[in-house]
Amino acid sequence: PGSEVDEGSAETVLGASRDNSGGKGTRAWVQSGISLNLRASSSTQSRVLTVLAEGTEVTILSQQHGWALVRTADDTEGWCKANHLTR
């Protein structure tokens, strides 16, 4: 059973691969053992748009101050802590 997280250190996504779909961005996945809050802005105080399950694939559109702006397979865009995304 995982726990919801969005706290953590300001690390960059390591080992993420380029998106081969022809679009912009970098593919990454939610780390194993956690569910990750996808937020409206890059703050733990902002509204939670949805919760991403472990293993969920996302496309990283940009990163700033330890947060990643991502797009999900259903085209939902939001912010999550970048250090909880892996290759």
Secondary structure, DSSP 8 states (H G I E B T S, - for coil): --EEE---------S-EE-TTSSSSEEEEE-TTEEEEEESSSSTTS-EEEEE-TT-EEEEEEEETTEEEEEETT--EEEEEGGGEE-
